[in-house]
Amino acid sequence: MMQNDKKLKISVANNRKSVNWVSQELLWSEFITKISTPARTNETYEQFIKLKKSQQDELKDVRSDLLQGN
């Protein structure tokens, strides 16, 4: 457990375009743990940069978006 571990209120959804976001409370240390493992996809960097911007955006949207609330 971290020193000064504070509670955060965040909103989560299935993807960045979602219209239904759910409020959630978690500790700063839990948030760090949640985002510390990168999500990897199968394409190479060369393949990725050849994709259209919209296709790149969809591939980057691999986990729930997180926004800090009030």
Backbone hydrogen bonds in HBPLUS format (Angstrom, degrees):
<---DONOR---> <-ACCEPTOR-->    atom                        ^
c    i                          cat <-CA-CA->   ^        H-A-AA   ^      H-
h    n   atom  resd res      DA  || num        DHA   H-A  angle D-A-AA Bond
n    s   type  num  typ     dist DA aas  dist angle  dist       angle   num
A0028-TRP N   A0006-LYS O   2.76 MM  22  5.52 140.1  1.92 152.1 164.9     1
A0008-LEU N   A0026-LEU O   2.66 MM  18  5.41 171.8  1.67 159.9 162.4     2
A0026-LEU N   A0008-LEU O   3.03 MM  18  5.41 152.0  2.11 143.9 152.7     3
A0069-GLY N   A0009-LYS O   2.65 MM  60  5.27 160.6  1.69 150.3 150.8     4
A0010-ILE N   A0024-GLN O   2.76 MM  14  5.29 165.8  1.78 164.8 167.2     5
A0024-GLN N   A0010-ILE O   2.74 MM  14  5.29 146.9  1.85 159.9 161.6     6
A0011-SER N   A0067-LEU O   2.88 MM  56  5.37 151.9  1.96 152.4 161.7     7
A0067-LEU N   A0011-SER O   3.23 MM  56  5.37 157.2  2.28 148.7 154.3     8
A0012-VAL N   A0022-VAL O   2.91 MM  10  5.36 157.2  1.96 143.0 147.8     9
A0022-VAL N   A0012-VAL O   2.91 MM  10  5.36 164.1  1.93 153.8 155.5    10
A0018-SER N   A0015-ASN O   3.19 MM   3  5.52 164.8  2.21 113.4 118.0    11
A0030-GLU N   A0027-LEU O   2.97 MM   3  5.13 121.9  2.32 100.8 115.8    12
A0031-PHE N   A0027-LEU O   2.96 MM   4  6.34 154.9  2.03 154.7 162.5    13
A0032-ILE N   A0028-TRP O   2.95 MM   4  6.26 160.5  1.99 154.4 159.2    14
A0033-THR N   A0029-SER O   3.05 MM   4  6.23 157.7  2.10 141.3 147.3    15
A0034-LYS N   A0030-GLU O   2.90 MM   4  6.10 154.8  1.96 145.7 152.9    16
A0035-ILE N   A0031-PHE O   3.07 MM   4  6.37 149.8  2.16 151.7 158.4    17
A0036-SER N   A0032-ILE O   2.99 MM   4  5.81 116.6  2.40 141.8 156.4    18
A0036-SER N   A0033-THR O   3.41 MM   3  5.20 152.1  2.49  95.6 103.5    19
A0048-PHE N   A0044-THR O   2.90 MM   4  6.12 159.5  1.94 150.8 157.1    20
A0049-ILE N   A0045-TYR O   2.96 MM   4  6.24 165.0  1.98 160.8 162.0    21
A0050-LYS N   A0047-GLN O   3.25 MM   3  5.35 140.0  2.42  99.1 110.2    22
A0051-LEU N   A0048-PHE O   3.09 MM   3  5.46 156.5  2.14 110.7 117.9    23
A0055-GLN N   A0052-LYS O   3.02 MM   3  5.26 122.0  2.37 102.9 117.4    24
A0056-GLN N   A0052-LYS O   2.98 MM   4  6.33 155.5  2.04 154.8 162.6    25
A0057-ASP N   A0053-LYS O   2.89 MM   4  6.16 158.8  1.93 153.1 158.8    26
A0058-GLU N   A0054-SER O   3.12 MM   4  6.35 154.2  2.19 141.1 147.0    27
A0059-LEU N   A0055-GLN O   3.10 MM   4  6.36 156.6  2.15 146.5 152.5    28
A0060-LYS N   A0056-GLN O   2.94 MM   4  6.21 149.8  2.03 150.5 159.2    29
A0061-ASP N   A0057-ASP O   3.12 MM   4  6.27 127.8  2.40 138.9 151.8    30
A0061-ASP N   A0058-GLU O   3.25 MM   3  5.15 138.3  2.43  93.4 104.9    31
